[in-house]
Amino acid sequence: MPTTNKPNAKKERILNAALKLFSLQGYHATTTKEIAAESGVAEGLIFYHFGDKRKLLLYLVNNFSFVTQLQEDAAELSMLPAEEALFQYGLAYLGFLRTNMDYLMLIWSPELIRDAEVSSEVSRLIAGFGTAGGSILKRATGSSHQPEQTVQVAMMMMTSSILVYCILHSRLGQEALPFDDDSYIRELVRLLMHGWNERSSLDHQA
């Protein structure tokens, strides 16, 4: 969840409390009274800052800042060797998922999947991931001539694979998986850049 400056500390507490309760209990089952109690503010302050519960939800969804962070990181990663940049991008994305599980639980909850406004924002987020990572992938693979659709599919493969890994790790624990974060993402990057056949050929040569 994006942080705010000190004068808006109460507003930030409301946002954090709403995110927690919406993700745990569901949006419709959570009341503004519960949000106020969780955040330690008067209920009227919620209406003052956000108008109503619906506007509070949309504020949460629309002001999530990770895409901006990814775009900023992408510029820094351009200074690294291409394959290492893609690896660091994958680690950053995994870190984002783990840090923001409440947000992910909220936007993918059954009740909000059917919400048109929220779904529109999810589409924007996914497009942002692709934009931020696409330039790294193009440089890493030397595929600047590739159709944009191909780059988007490749980035969806990478981000969705990391998402599944994160979910499995969260549910089963690290000991249930045959690899750690670094080895998983490095292998994923190798497969994305070089493909299955080339990887198999390298294994046989070894």
Secondary structure, DSSP 8 states (H G I E B T S, - for coil): -----GGGHHHHHHHHHHHHHHHHH-TTT--HHHHHHHHTS-HHHHHHHHSSHHHHHHHHHHT--HHHHHHHHHHHHTTS-HHHHHHHHHHHHHHHHHHTHHHHHHHTSHHHHT-HHHHHHHHHHHHHHHHHHHHHHHHHHT-TTS-HHHHHHHHHHHHHHHHHHHHHHHHH-GGGSSS-HHHHHHHHHHHHHHHHHHHHHHHHH-
